[in-house]
Amino acid sequence: MQKLIYHIACSADGFIAHTDHTVQGFLFEGDHSTDYQESLKSDYSAVLMGRKTYEFGLQFGVTSPYPWLNQYMISESMESDPDPEVKLVKDDLVNFIHQLKKTESKSIYLCGGSMLSGFLLKAGLIDTLILKINPVIFGNGIPLFTGEAMSDVKLTLSGHKTYDNGVLLSTYQIN
């Protein structure tokens, strides 16, 4: 059974974007970015995206952001696949992910966003959390997880790496 990995950039105070969904302040160049790109190609066979995360790329004309992966966009409000290479998942998300974990050849990349990650964490479906903590404080914004209140979720640090530009990569197993 494959793992669902929430692999996400965040500010030092735990936000994945500003309230207007922009990401100014995150570092996009450096060894951390190269490592991230390499992991996308070697560690994953599928990607899950929330609708707002998917729409973030649309502003740049990107309709198939990860063409080498099986791409799934999660939305209850969209009516059809947004791109021939991106499958829309509207219903029975928990069962869909259980089946995906059984059929994918590698781990599943949870790209975002916070509502989707909050739902999946509460449902016990996220196995690993990889945080690319950027050396910036937003003060407010979109948090790592939103949605229904969660009880304490215990994490076990399983790896970390510090980059010269101040980005800290922390990997946690969810207990």
N, C-alpha and C positions, 0 to 999 in steps of 0.2 A: 504494500500500500504506500502510495506516494504522500509526501508532506505538502501542506499548504503553508507557504512562507510569505509573511507580510514583510516585504523588503522596501523600506521607505526612507526618504530623506526627511529630516525634521530640524527645527531650530533647537537651540540648547534648552529652551523652555517648552518643548514638546508640541510645536505647531508644524503642520505639513504645508501650510500656505497662509497668506494673509487673508483677512476677511473678504477681500475682493477676489480671492482665488489666484492671486499672483504669487510668485516665488522669489521676488527680488531679495537678495541677501544670501541665498544659497550659492555655494561654490560649484561651478559646473565644469571646471577644468582642473586637472591634476591627476595624480596617481589613483585617488579614490574613484574618479570617474572612469578611468581605464579599467580598474578592477571590477567596477559595477558592470560595465559593458561586456567584459569577458564572462562574468558570472551569468549574465542574461543569456549568453549564447551556449554556455557549457552546462549550467546547472538546472535549467528549466525546459519543459516541453510545452507548457501552457501558461497563459496569463489570464487573470480575472481583473476586470476594471469596472468600477462604478460608472454610472452615466456621466456624472460631472467630471470625473477624471478623463473619460473618453473625450468629452466635449472640450476639455482643455487643449488637446492636440488639434482639434478641428480649427481653432483660431489660426493655426499655422498651416492649414491645408492637409494635415495628416489624418487619413481615414483608416489606415491599417498600420498602427504604430509598431507592431512586432510581427512582421510577416513570416519570420522563421519559426514562430510559435503557434500553437492552436490558441486562437484569441476568442475570449468570451466577454461580452459586455452585459452587465447586470442592470436591468431597468424594468420596473413595472409599468412605466408610462410610455415607453417607445412601442411602436406597433410592428416594426420589421427590422431585419438585420441592417445595421447602418452602413455596411460595406460587405461585399461578397466574401471577404476573408475574416470577417468578424461576426461571430454568432451571437444573437440576442438570447439571453436567458431571462424569462419573465416570471416563471412559476416554479414552485417547489425547489427553491435554491438549496436547501439542506440536502435533499435526496440527490440533486444534481452533483453537488460537490462530493458526496460519498461515492457516487459512481465514477466521477472524474478521478478521484484518488485511486480507484481500483484499476483504471484503464490507461492512465498516462504513463509514459516511459520514464519520466524524470519528475522532479518536484514541480509544483504549481506556484507561479509567481502571483501574489496578490499585490497589484500595483497601487490600489487605492480605490476609493477614498474613505473618509472617516466614518460615514454612515454604514457603508458596506463592511468595513473592518470591525466596527462596533457590533454589528449584527453577528458576524462570523465568530468573533471572540466570545460573545455571550453564548452562542450555540456550541462552543467547544470545538470549532473546526480549524482554527489556526494552530499549527504545530510549532512554528518558529517565528520569532520576531527579529528582523535584522534592521537596526537603526543606523542610518548615516547621519550622525549628529553634527550639524554645521555650527561653526563658531559665530553664531548670531542669536540675538534675543529679539523676538517679534513683539512681545508684550501682550499680544492677543492674536487671534486668528482661528484657523480651522485646526482643531486638535487631532492627535493620532486616532482617537476613537470617539465617536458620538453615538447617540441612540439611548436606548433604555439603560437605566442604572445597572452597573455590573457589581458583583461582589468582588472582593479582593482576588486578583489573579496573580498567582505566584509565578515568578520567573527564575530560571537558573541560567546564569551567565555561562555560555559555552565557548565564547571566543571574543576577542577584541583586537583592534588594530588602530594605531594612531598614525595619521598622515602628517607630513611636514607642514601642510597648509592649515592644520588645526582640526580637520574633520576626524571624528572618532567613529569607527565602525564597531558596533556592539551587537553580538549575536546572543539571543536568549532562547532557551527552550521553554515552552509554556507547560507548566505542571498541571 
